[in-house]
Amino acid sequence: MKKAILKDIPKPAIGIIIGGFLIIGLSFQLFLELSEKLVENGTFYIDTFMKNIVEGIQSPWMTSIFRVITSAGAVKWMTIASILLFVYIVLFSKRSNWVAIYLAISMLGISLLTTLLKYGFGRTRPSVLEQYDGTGFSFPSGHTTGSVVFYGFMMYIIFRSNSTTSVKRIICGLLTFIILSVAFSRVYLGVHYFTDILAGLSLGMAWLLVCIFALEFTLWRKKRKQV
């Protein structure tokens, strides 16, 4: 079977990726401009509300648990896990190499998009805690965006597999739990506002859907040419 290479990506798929990237970025910029009118003292009411709830349930043992959970969305782990999954798909999986290529595109894209938006918004964190990767700007949450895209892409792979429906539900349920746990851990540990997390979930899901749509189009286009 012919190997998939970047130059073979259909032009419409490239348009979907670039267009999606720009639309998502501009949409968040518009959100910022509109939301500035709703902010008082630099935070939203929902941020203060969630902070009070978290402070009411904090305990040493929960902090220890969420300290481990939050590492599942750390840049270092996301990078290692993405490379391992990429290699597995290319060398050991029967899936098209396009799946691996779009995995790389999705992870590199969300990293760039998150970085640009962080510097564009320039929102300071509620707390700067280096031990929890709580450095740099706050909005949106990078742990959350990365988790949504990586674990979400894994769910897509599982969904497209030949596994039984029950197995798919169990694995996808577990991955969803990981995503939400990582997201909540950022608020619990005090390095992000709740709105940072909501933005991270929205941004990650939007970019994931763009990449999956482009991947599905590419696979359909290649299959059509082989007929």
Residue, then its C-alpha position, 0 to 999 in steps of 0.5 A: m500500500k502506498k505510503a501517505i506523505l504530506k504532499d499528498i494531502p488533498k487541497p480541500a483538506i488543507g483548506i479545512i485545516i487552515g480555515g478551521f484554525l483561523i476561524i477558531g482563533l478569530s472566534f476566540q478573539l471576538f469572545l474576548e472583546l465581548s467578554e471584557k464588558l462582563v468582567e469585574n475586577g479581572t474575573f467572572y462571577i463563575d470563576t469566583f463561584m467555582k473557586n469558593i466551591v473548590e476551596g470548600i472541598q480541598s483536602p490533602w489526600m485530594t490534592s495528592i490525587f489531583r497532582v497525579i491526574t493533572s500530569a496526564g495533561a502535561v506537555k511532556w506527557m502529551t508529547i511522549a504519548s503522541i510520539l508513541l501513538f504515532v509510531y504505533i500507528v505507522l509501524f504496528s497498526k493496520r490503519s492508514n498512515w493518514v491517521a498518524i499524520y493527522l494525529a501529528i497535525s492535530m497535536l501540533g496545531i492545538s499547541l500553536l493555537t493555544t500558545l497564540l491565544k495565551y499571548g493574545f489574551g495575556r490573562t494572568r493566573p490565579s496562582v503561579l505554581e511551577q510544580y503544577d506547570g502553573t506558569g505563563f499565561s492562563f487563558p485558555s488552559g493548555h492542559t485542557t486543550g491538549s487533553v481534549v485533542f489527544y484523548g479525543f483523537m484516541m476516542y476517534i480511533i477506538f470508535r473506528s476500530n472493530s472492537t465491540t460496542s461495549v468495549k468502545r463505550i468503556i474505553c471512550g468513557l474512561l478517556t472522557f473521564i480522564i479529560l474532565s479530570v485533568a480539566f478540573s484538576r487545573v481549577y482544583l490546584g488553583v493554577h487556572y480559572f474555571t473560564d480557562i477550563l471552559a475555553g480549553l474544552s471548547l477550543g480543544m473540541a473545535w480543533l479536534l472536530v476540524c482535524i477529524f473532518a479533514l482526516e475523514f475527507t482525506l480517507w474518502r478522497k483516497k478511497r475514491k481514487q482507488v475505485 
